[in-house]
């Protein structure tokens, strides 16, 4: 290894290509330049961060207009005009984007896991009617999106080499032989 070799460890850091306010509330539209979401455009609700930390009080109070959002240095964050302390890193925005879900993604989750409205309601612990709303046009709360991500992991295909457990383990072992 020479002195000018580049060593990479872990997943690539996210980098933003663009940011723009996305209408009401504390939503922004971000386009990713690098990282796991490279090339995608996401609508991200920044409220969980803005309402958690005191440093963002000027945004909450309207002292600094939310619409003045722009890209930070090298796309590693977003910042607001007028206050150098107001910035949110691309990694935090990526985490918020991963914890959100569109109605199309929710409908795809139902299809991918072969869930009926009743089955999804039972798995998520909500009313069947709410599942139907989420599959059509209602805003999906963060906790539902996170629950769906976890259910995808639990209900998805078993990992290669995984050992079958539970009441159907005998059948899986017999079928594999």
TORNU-728744 format. One record per atom (N, C-alpha, C): x, y, z; atom name; residue number from 1. Coordinates in Angstrom, 2 decimals. Example, Ala and Ser with C-alpha at 12.3 -4.5 7.8 and 13.67 -1.06 7.14 Angstrom:
13.19_-5.69_7.80_N_1
12.30_-4.50_7.80_CA_1
13.20_-3.30_7.80_C_1
12.85_-2.25_7.08_N_2
13.67_-1.06_7.14_CA_2
12.90_0.03_7.87_C_2
This chain:
0.85_-1.17_0.00_N_1
0.00_0.00_0.00_CA_1
0.89_1.23_0.00_C_1
0.63_2.13_-0.93_N_2
1.43_3.34_-1.02_CA_2
0.77_4.49_-0.26_C_2
1.45_5.59_-0.15_N_3
0.97_6.74_0.62_CA_3
-0.25_7.40_-0.01_C_3
-0.45_7.21_-1.31_N_4
-1.58_7.87_-1.96_CA_4
-2.74_6.92_-2.29_C_4
-2.74_5.72_-1.74_N_5
-3.86_4.80_-1.92_CA_5
-5.07_5.29_-1.13_C_5
-6.24_5.10_-1.69_N_6
-7.47_5.47_-1.01_CA_6
-8.08_4.21_-0.42_C_6
-8.40_4.29_0.85_N_7
-9.00_3.16_1.55_CA_7
-10.46_3.52_1.81_C_7
-11.35_2.62_1.44_N_8
-12.76_2.85_1.72_CA_8
-13.25_1.81_2.71_C_8
-14.06_2.26_3.63_N_9
-14.61_1.39_4.66_CA_9
-16.10_1.69_4.78_C_9
-16.92_0.66_4.81_N_10
-18.35_0.86_4.99_CA_10
-19.05_1.35_3.74_C_10
-20.25_1.83_3.94_N_11
-21.05_2.29_2.82_CA_11
-20.63_3.69_2.41_C_11
-20.87_4.06_1.14_N_12
-20.48_5.41_0.70_CA_12
-21.30_6.48_1.40_C_12
-20.66_7.60_1.69_N_13
-21.35_8.71_2.34_CA_13
-22.34_9.35_1.37_C_13
-23.50_9.74_1.88_N_14
-24.47_10.39_1.00_CA_14
-24.02_11.81_0.65_C_14
-24.38_12.22_-0.55_N_15
-24.08_13.57_-1.01_CA_15
-25.31_14.06_-1.77_C_15
-25.72_15.28_-1.50_N_16
-26.89_15.87_-2.13_CA_16
-26.52_16.61_-3.40_C_16
-27.38_16.50_-4.42_N_17
-27.19_17.24_-5.66_CA_17
-28.02_18.52_-5.67_C_17
-29.22_18.46_-5.04_N_18
-30.07_19.65_-4.99_CA_18
-31.03_19.56_-3.82_C_18
-31.54_20.73_-3.43_N_19
-32.55_20.82_-2.37_CA_19
-33.47_21.99_-2.69_C_19
-34.75_21.79_-2.40_N_20
-35.74_22.85_-2.60_CA_20
-36.87_22.65_-1.60_C_20
-37.48_23.73_-1.12_N_21
-38.65_23.59_-0.25_CA_21
-39.75_22.84_-1.01_C_21
-40.52_22.03_-0.28_N_22
-41.53_21.20_-0.93_CA_22
-42.95_21.59_-0.51_C_22
-43.19_22.84_-0.34_N_23
-44.54_23.26_0.01_CA_23
-44.68_23.48_1.50_C_23
-45.81_23.06_2.04_N_24
-46.13_23.32_3.44_CA_24
-45.24_22.59_4.43_C_24
-45.27_23.06_5.64_N_25
-44.53_22.42_6.72_CA_25
-43.03_22.57_6.57_C_25
-42.34_21.54_6.99_N_26
-40.88_21.53_6.94_CA_26
-40.39_20.46_5.98_C_26
-41.05_20.35_4.82_N_27
-40.68_19.37_3.81_CA_27
-39.72_19.97_2.80_C_27
-38.78_19.16_2.34_N_28
-37.87_19.55_1.26_CA_28
-37.83_18.42_0.23_C_28
-37.55_18.80_-1.01_N_29
-37.29_17.82_-2.06_CA_29
-35.78_17.79_-2.23_C_29
-35.20_16.60_-2.09_N_30
-33.76_16.46_-2.25_CA_30
-33.47_15.46_-3.36_C_30
-32.43_15.74_-4.12_N_31
-31.93_14.81_-5.12_CA_31
-30.54_14.39_-4.68_C_31
-30.28_13.09_-4.74_N_32
-29.03_12.54_-4.23_CA_32
-28.00_12.43_-5.35_C_32
-26.77_12.86_-5.05_N_33
-25.67_12.77_-6.01_CA_33
-24.84_11.51_-5.77_C_33
-24.75_11.07_-4.52_N_34
-23.92_9.90_-4.19_CA_34
-24.48_9.23_-2.95_C_34
-24.08_7.99_-2.74_N_35
-24.55_7.23_-1.59_CA_35
-25.55_6.17_-2.01_C_35
-26.21_5.57_-1.04_N_36
-27.17_4.49_-1.30_CA_36
-28.36_4.95_-2.12_C_36
-28.71_6.23_-2.07_N_37
-29.89_6.74_-2.77_CA_37
-29.52_7.55_-4.01_C_37
-28.30_7.42_-4.50_N_38
-27.81_8.20_-5.64_CA_38
-28.79_8.14_-6.81_C_38
-29.09_9.32_-7.37_N_39
-29.99_9.42_-8.51_CA_39
-31.46_9.53_-8.14_C_39
-31.82_9.30_-6.90_N_40
-33.22_9.37_-6.47_CA_40
-33.56_10.79_-6.02_C_40
-34.84_11.10_-6.10_N_41
-35.36_12.35_-5.53_CA_41
-36.38_11.96_-4.47_C_41
-36.25_12.53_-3.29_N_42
-37.11_12.21_-2.16_CA_42
-37.72_13.47_-1.57_C_42
-38.96_13.33_-1.12_N_43
-39.58_14.38_-0.31_CA_43
-39.32_13.98_1.13_C_43
-38.66_14.86_1.87_N_44
-38.24_14.55_3.24_CA_44
-38.83_15.57_4.21_C_44
-39.46_15.07_5.26_N_45
-39.99_15.91_6.32_CA_45
-38.90_16.12_7.36_C_45
-38.45_17.35_7.51_N_46
-37.38_17.67_8.45_CA_46
-37.89_17.99_9.85_C_46
-39.20_17.95_10.06_N_47
-39.79_18.31_11.36_CA_47
-39.19_17.54_12.53_C_47
-38.93_16.22_12.41_N_48
-38.36_15.53_13.57_CA_48
-37.04_16.14_14.06_C_48
-36.24_16.68_13.16_N_49
-34.97_17.31_13.56_CA_49
-35.22_18.74_14.01_C_49
-36.01_19.48_13.25_N_50
-36.23_20.90_13.55_CA_50
-36.93_21.10_14.88_C_50
-37.82_20.18_15.26_N_51
-38.53_20.33_16.54_CA_51
-37.82_19.66_17.70_C_51
-36.67_19.03_17.45_N_52
-35.93_18.35_18.51_CA_52
-34.83_19.22_19.10_C_52
-34.17_20.01_18.28_N_53
-32.99_20.74_18.74_CA_53
-33.23_22.24_18.82_C_53
-32.72_22.86_19.90_N_54
-32.90_24.29_20.15_CA_54
-32.32_25.16_19.04_C_54
-31.24_24.71_18.44_N_55
-30.57_25.51_17.42_CA_55
-31.51_25.87_16.26_C_55
-32.55_25.06_16.05_N_56
-33.48_25.30_14.95_CA_56
-34.67_26.19_15.33_C_56
-34.64_26.78_16.52_N_57
-35.73_27.65_16.97_CA_57
-36.01_28.78_15.97_C_57
-34.99_29.41_15.36_N_58
-35.29_30.47_14.38_CA_58
-36.14_29.98_13.20_C_58
-35.99_28.73_12.82_N_59
-36.82_28.18_11.75_CA_59
-38.24_27.93_12.24_C_59
-38.36_27.42_13.46_N_60
-39.69_27.15_14.03_CA_60
-40.47_28.44_14.22_C_60
-39.77_29.49_14.69_N_61
-40.42_30.77_14.98_CA_61
-40.61_31.64_13.74_C_61
-40.01_31.28_12.63_N_62
-40.11_32.06_11.40_CA_62
-39.12_33.20_11.32_C_62
-38.19_33.31_12.28_N_63
-37.18_34.37_12.23_CA_63
-36.27_34.20_11.01_C_63
-36.03_32.96_10.63_N_64
-35.30_32.66_9.40_CA_64
-36.27_31.89_8.51_C_64
-36.53_32.38_7.30_N_65
-37.50_31.70_6.44_CA_65
-37.02_30.31_6.04_C_65
-37.92_29.34_6.20_N_66
-37.59_27.97_5.82_CA_66
-37.25_27.88_4.33_C_66
-37.90_28.72_3.52_N_67
-37.68_28.71_2.07_CA_67
-36.28_29.14_1.65_C_67
-35.47_29.63_2.59_N_68
-34.11_30.05_2.24_CA_68
-33.12_28.88_2.28_C_68
-33.63_27.66_2.31_N_69
-32.78_26.47_2.36_CA_69
-31.96_26.35_1.07_C_69
-30.71_25.91_1.22_N_70
-29.82_25.69_0.07_CA_70
-28.82_24.60_0.42_C_70
-28.07_24.15_-0.58_N_71
-27.06_23.13_-0.35_CA_71
-25.89_23.68_0.44_C_71
-25.35_22.85_1.32_N_72
-24.14_23.20_2.04_CA_72
-22.92_22.85_1.20_C_72
-21.76_23.01_1.78_N_73
-20.51_22.75_1.08_CA_73
-20.44_21.32_0.56_C_73
-20.13_21.17_-0.70_N_74
-19.92_19.88_-1.38_CA_74
-21.12_18.94_-1.30_C_74
-22.30_19.46_-1.00_N_75
-23.50_18.63_-0.94_CA_75
-23.57_17.74_0.28_C_75
-22.76_18.04_1.29_N_76
-22.74_17.23_2.51_CA_76
-23.79_17.62_3.53_C_76
-24.52_18.70_3.25_N_77
-25.55_19.16_4.19_CA_77
-26.47_20.13_3.47_C_77
-27.52_20.54_4.21_N_78
-28.33_21.67_3.76_CA_78
-28.21_22.75_4.82_C_78
-28.28_24.01_4.39_N_79
-28.11_25.15_5.29_CA_79
-29.18_26.19_4.97_C_79
-29.32_27.16_5.87_N_80
-30.26_28.25_5.66_CA_80
-29.52_29.56_5.64_C_80
-29.96_30.46_4.77_N_81
-29.37_31.80_4.66_CA_81
-29.51_32.52_5.99_C_81
-28.49_33.24_6.37_N_82
-28.59_34.10_7.54_CA_82
-28.07_33.50_8.84_C_82
-27.82_32.19_8.89_N_83
-27.32_31.61_10.13_CA_83
-26.46_30.39_9.80_C_83
-25.16_30.52_10.03_N_84
-24.23_29.44_9.70_CA_84
-24.43_28.20_10.58_C_84
-25.08_28.35_11.74_N_85
-25.29_27.21_12.64_CA_85
-26.45_26.32_12.20_C_85
-27.28_26.81_11.33_N_86
-28.44_26.03_10.89_CA_86
-28.04_25.14_9.72_C_86
-27.71_23.91_10.03_N_87
-27.43_22.95_8.97_CA_87
-27.84_21.56_9.42_C_87
-28.21_20.75_8.45_N_88
-28.57_19.34_8.70_CA_88
-27.75_18.52_7.73_C_88
-27.02_17.56_8.26_N_89
-26.14_16.73_7.46_CA_89
-26.89_15.78_6.53_C_89
-26.23_15.44_5.42_N_90
-26.84_14.55_4.42_CA_90
-27.15_13.17_5.01_C_90
-26.35_12.70_5.97_N_91
-26.63_11.41_6.59_CA_91
-27.94_11.44_7.37_C_91
-28.19_12.53_8.08_N_92
-29.44_12.67_8.83_CA_92
-30.62_12.73_7.86_C_92
-30.46_13.47_6.78_N_93
-31.53_13.57_5.78_CA_93
-31.78_12.21_5.14_C_93
-30.72_11.46_4.91_N_94
-30.87_10.12_4.34_CA_94
-31.64_9.21_5.30_C_94
-31.35_9.30_6.59_N_95
-32.08_8.51_7.59_CA_95
-33.56_8.89_7.61_C_95
-33.87_10.18_7.52_N_96
-35.26_10.63_7.49_CA_96
-35.96_10.15_6.22_C_96
-35.25_10.17_5.09_N_97
-35.82_9.70_3.83_CA_97
-36.13_8.21_3.91_C_97
-35.26_7.45_4.55_N_98
-35.47_6.00_4.68_CA_98
-36.64_5.69_5.60_C_98
-36.97_6.61_6.50_N_99
-38.06_6.39_7.45_CA_99
-39.39_6.93_6.94_C_99
-39.43_7.33_5.68_N_100
-40.68_7.81_5.11_CA_100
-41.15_6.84_4.04_C_100
-42.41_6.98_3.65_N_101
-42.97_6.05_2.67_CA_101
-44.08_6.77_1.90_C_101
-44.06_6.59_0.58_N_102
-45.13_7.14_-0.25_CA_102
-46.28_6.13_-0.32_C_102
-47.41_6.59_-0.83_N_103
-48.56_5.68_-0.98_CA_103
-48.23_4.56_-1.97_C_103
-47.48_4.87_-3.01_N_104
-47.08_3.85_-3.98_CA_104
-46.16_2.80_-3.33_C_104
-45.24_3.27_-2.49_N_105
-44.35_2.33_-1.79_CA_105
-45.14_1.46_-0.82_C_105
-46.16_2.03_-0.17_N_106
-46.99_1.25_0.75_CA_106
-47.76_0.18_-0.01_C_106
-48.34_0.55_-1.15_N_107
-49.07_-0.43_-1.97_CA_107
-48.12_-1.53_-2.46_C_107
-46.90_-1.15_-2.82_N_108
-45.91_-2.15_-3.25_CA_108
-45.54_-3.07_-2.09_C_108
-45.45_-2.52_-0.87_N_109
-45.19_-3.32_0.32_CA_109
-46.27_-4.38_0.50_C_109
-47.53_-4.00_0.33_N_110
-48.64_-4.95_0.45_CA_110
-48.53_-6.06_-0.59_C_110
-48.27_-5.68_-1.85_N_111
-48.14_-6.68_-2.93_CA_111
-46.95_-7.60_-2.70_C_111
-45.80_-7.01_-2.36_N_112
-44.56_-7.77_-2.18_CA_112
-44.70_-8.84_-1.10_C_112
-45.46_-8.53_-0.07_N_113
-45.62_-9.46_1.05_CA_113
-46.94_-10.23_1.00_C_113
-47.67_-10.10_-0.14_N_114
-48.95_-10.79_-0.32_CA_114
-49.90_-10.55_0.85_C_114
-50.01_-9.30_1.28_N_115
-50.86_-8.97_2.41_CA_115
-52.19_-8.40_1.94_C_115
-53.28_-8.95_2.44_N_116
-54.59_-8.35_2.22_CA_116
-54.71_-7.15_3.16_C_116
-55.76_-6.37_2.97_N_117
-55.96_-5.23_3.87_CA_117
-56.13_-5.71_5.31_C_117
-56.87_-6.81_5.49_N_118
-57.08_-7.35_6.84_CA_118
-55.76_-7.85_7.45_C_118
-54.96_-8.57_6.64_N_119
-53.70_-9.11_7.15_CA_119
-52.73_-7.98_7.50_C_119
-52.67_-6.96_6.65_N_120
-51.79_-5.82_6.93_CA_120
-52.24_-5.10_8.19_C_120
-53.55_-4.94_8.35_N_121
-54.07_-4.28_9.55_CA_121
-53.67_-5.06_10.80_C_121
-53.76_-6.37_10.74_N_122
-53.38_-7.20_11.89_CA_122
-51.88_-7.08_12.16_C_122
-51.07_-7.11_11.13_N_123
-49.61_-7.02_11.31_CA_123
-49.19_-5.66_11.86_C_123
-49.86_-4.59_11.40_N_124
-49.49_-3.24_11.81_CA_124
-50.21_-2.76_13.07_C_124
-51.24_-3.49_13.47_N_125
-51.98_-3.11_14.67_CA_125
-52.85_-1.89_14.48_C_125
-53.39_-1.74_13.27_N_126
-54.24_-0.59_12.96_CA_126
-55.53_-1.09_12.31_C_126
-56.47_-0.21_12.09_N_127
-57.74_-0.58_11.48_CA_127
-57.56_-0.84_9.98_C_127
-58.37_-1.74_9.46_N_128
-58.35_-2.09_8.04_CA_128
-58.56_-0.84_7.18_C_128
-59.45_0.03_7.62_N_129
-59.76_1.25_6.87_CA_129
-58.51_2.12_6.72_C_129
-57.69_2.22_7.76_N_130
-56.46_3.02_7.68_CA_130
-55.49_2.43_6.67_C_130
-55.41_1.09_6.61_N_131
-54.54_0.44_5.62_CA_131
-55.00_0.82_4.21_C_131
-56.32_0.78_3.98_N_132
-56.86_1.16_2.67_CA_132
-56.53_2.62_2.34_C_132
-56.65_3.50_3.34_N_133
-56.32_4.91_3.12_CA_133
-54.85_5.08_2.75_C_133
-53.97_4.39_3.46_N_134
-52.53_4.51_3.20_CA_134
-52.18_3.98_1.81_C_134
-52.89_2.98_1.34_N_135
-52.61_2.42_0.02_CA_135
-53.10_3.36_-1.09_C_135
-53.94_4.32_-0.74_N_136
-54.49_5.23_-1.76_CA_136
-53.87_6.62_-1.68_C_136
-54.27_7.43_-0.67_N_137
-53.86_8.83_-0.73_CA_137
-53.57_9.51_0.60_C_137
-53.70_8.84_1.71_N_138
-53.43_9.49_3.00_CA_138
-51.94_9.49_3.30_C_138
-51.50_10.52_4.00_N_139
-50.10_10.61_4.42_CA_139
-49.80_9.46_5.38_C_139
-48.66_8.83_5.18_N_140
-48.28_7.67_5.98_CA_140
-47.38_8.14_7.12_C_140
-47.82_7.93_8.36_N_141
-46.99_8.35_9.50_CA_141
-45.65_7.61_9.53_C_141
-44.69_8.27_10.11_N_142
-43.33_7.71_10.19_CA_142
-43.33_6.34_10.87_C_142
-44.10_6.17_11.95_N_143
-44.08_4.91_12.68_CA_143
-44.64_3.77_11.83_C_143
-45.58_4.06_10.93_N_144
-46.11_3.02_10.04_CA_144
-45.05_2.66_9.00_C_144
-44.37_3.66_8.45_N_145
-43.31_3.40_7.47_CA_145
-42.21_2.54_8.09_C_145
-41.82_2.87_9.32_N_146
-40.78_2.08_9.99_CA_146
-41.26_0.66_10.28_C_146
-42.53_0.52_10.67_N_147
-43.09_-0.81_10.92_CA_147
-43.11_-1.63_9.63_C_147
-43.43_-1.00_8.51_N_148
-43.44_-1.71_7.23_CA_148
-42.03_-2.17_6.85_C_148
-41.04_-1.33_7.10_N_149
-39.65_-1.72_6.80_CA_149
-39.26_-2.96_7.63_C_149
-39.66_-2.96_8.90_N_150
-39.35_-4.11_9.76_CA_150
-40.11_-5.34_9.29_C_150
-41.37_-5.19_8.93_N_151
-42.14_-6.33_8.44_CA_151
-41.56_-6.88_7.15_C_151
-41.03_-6.01_6.29_N_152
-40.35_-6.48_5.08_CA_152
-39.20_-7.41_5.44_C_152
-38.45_-7.04_6.48_N_153
-37.33_-7.89_6.91_CA_153
-37.83_-9.21_7.48_C_153
-38.92_-9.15_8.25_N_154
-39.44_-10.35_8.91_CA_154
-40.18_-11.27_7.94_C_154
-40.95_-10.70_7.02_N_155
-41.78_-11.50_6.13_CA_155
-41.10_-11.85_4.82_C_155
-39.98_-11.19_4.55_N_156
-39.28_-11.41_3.29_CA_156
-38.67_-12.81_3.21_C_156
-38.06_-13.12_2.06_N_157
-37.46_-14.44_1.90_CA_157
-36.33_-14.65_2.89_C_157
-36.15_-15.89_3.35_N_158
-35.07_-16.16_4.30_CA_158
-33.71_-15.91_3.66_C_158
-32.79_-15.50_4.49_N_159
-31.43_-15.25_4.03_CA_159
-30.80_-16.57_3.61_C_159
-29.93_-16.57_2.58_N_160
-29.26_-17.81_2.17_CA_160
-28.48_-18.40_3.35_C_160
-28.64_-19.69_3.56_N_161
-27.93_-20.37_4.63_CA_161
-28.58_-20.24_5.98_C_161
-29.74_-19.56_6.05_N_162
-30.42_-19.39_7.33_CA_162
-31.04_-20.70_7.77_C_162
-31.03_-20.95_9.06_N_163
-31.61_-22.16_9.63_CA_163
-33.08_-21.89_9.91_C_163
-33.95_-22.80_9.44_N_164
-35.38_-22.63_9.66_CA_164
-35.72_-22.99_11.10_C_164
-36.59_-22.16_11.72_N_165
-37.06_-22.40_13.07_CA_165
-38.57_-22.31_13.09_C_165
-39.18_-22.82_14.11_N_166
-40.61_-22.67_14.28_CA_166
-41.39_-23.89_13.83_C_166
-42.72_-23.77_13.77_N_167
-43.57_-24.92_13.51_CA_167
-43.41_-25.49_12.10_C_167
-42.92_-24.73_11.14_N_168
-42.79_-25.23_9.78_CA_168
-41.35_-25.63_9.45_C_168
-40.48_-25.67_10.44_N_169
-39.08_-25.97_10.21_CA_169
-38.90_-27.37_9.64_C_169
-39.71_-28.36_10.09_N_170
-39.60_-29.73_9.59_CA_170
-39.86_-29.78_8.09_C_170
-40.90_-29.05_7.65_N_171
-41.25_-29.06_6.24_CA_171
-40.19_-28.39_5.39_C_171
-39.59_-27.35_5.92_N_172
-38.53_-26.66_5.18_CA_172
-37.32_-27.58_5.06_C_172
-37.01_-28.31_6.13_N_173
-35.86_-29.21_6.11_CA_173
-36.12_-30.38_5.16_C_173
-37.37_-30.90_5.15_N_174
-37.71_-32.02_4.27_CA_174
-37.65_-31.57_2.83_C_174
-38.19_-30.37_2.54_N_175
-38.19_-29.86_1.18_CA_175
-36.80_-29.57_0.68_C_175
-35.89_-29.26_1.58_N_176
-34.51_-28.93_1.17_CA_176
-33.71_-30.19_0.90_C_176
-34.13_-31.34_1.47_N_177
-33.35_-32.56_1.30_CA_177
-33.51_-33.18_-0.06_C_177
